Amino acid sequence: MSASVLDAHLSGCRLCGAWLADATRLTRAARLRSADIPDLSAAILLNAALPAARVGRRRRVLLFGLAVVGILQILLALPDLFGLDIDMAMGMHVAHESAAFNIAIGIGLLGVARRPARAAALLPMVLTLVGLLVLLGARDLLAGAVPIGRLATHLSTLVGLALLYALHRTNEKESPDYAEVRAPGSADAPAADDGGIRGVA
């Protein structure tokens, strides 16, 4: 049925015209009626803020640990740098190379402690280093070419690798949307936004 025929019928039929008026009124009333939707924003923010707070605490512990290991790595390089030795005598150039490498690792870990997003970039290099140290250190130890005391100086690098990997995993788990979410009521919690979505009426 065409629109013109329908309009002509409605203009001449009192019952159909009355039905159309009632239907239009009911439809408008249903659309404009306010919906009683509970405000769930507090519960949603709480569920988002608690995991974010836990991730934040874990991140701070890992960053502190990386800073400590980075400083220790640099301190371990000082004896080689100044011609001393840690349970093993080495040639001057080899000692200086070892010191330079340890300092580089230490500064790298300190850099990640300052900029956590760089953990993924440093991880492959430190992982390769530790893997080679384990393989070559075990071979040299069995051959009697290196004392235990010298191998013990590499423990800080192993700890640094563990902390670096844990920080990398923490970075992956943290949702960007909740990176700045704070627990409700905390001092640095974001102010409530009156323009937020409360529901669709």
C-alpha positions, 0 to 999 in steps of 0.5 A: 500500500502506497503512502498516499493511499494510507494517508487518504484512508487515515484521513477518512477513517476515524477509528484508524486515525484514533489508533494511530494517535494512540500509538504515536503517543505511547511510542513517544512516552516510552522513548522519553520515559527515564530509565531507573538504572543504578549507578555502578561507576564506583564498583567498576572503578574499584574493580579496575583500580585494585588490580592496577594498584597491585601492578603498581606496587609490584612495579615499584618493587621491581624497579627498586630491585633493578636499581640496586642490582645496577649499582651492584653491577657497577661496583663489581666492575671497579676492582677490574677497572683499577687493576685489582682482581676478584678471586682471579688474576686477569690481564689488564686489557681483559680486566678493563673489557670485563669492567666496561661490560659490567658497567654497561650492564649496570647502567642499562639496568639503571636506565630500565629502572628509570624508564620501565618501558625499555625492559623489553629492549634490554631483555634479549641482550641480558638473556643472551649474556646470562645464557653464555655465562652459564654455559661457559662458566660451567665448562670453565669450572669443570676444567678448573679454569675459574674459581667459584668466587669469580663465578659468584660475581655473575649472580647479580647479572642473573638476578638482574635478568630475573627482575628484568623479565618480571618487569617485562611481564608486568608491563605486558599485563598492565592495561593502558586504559587503567595505567592512571587509575587509582583506588577510590578515596586515595590521595591521587585518585582522579576527581569524579567527572560529572559528565561521565556515562551514567546510563542510557535513558 
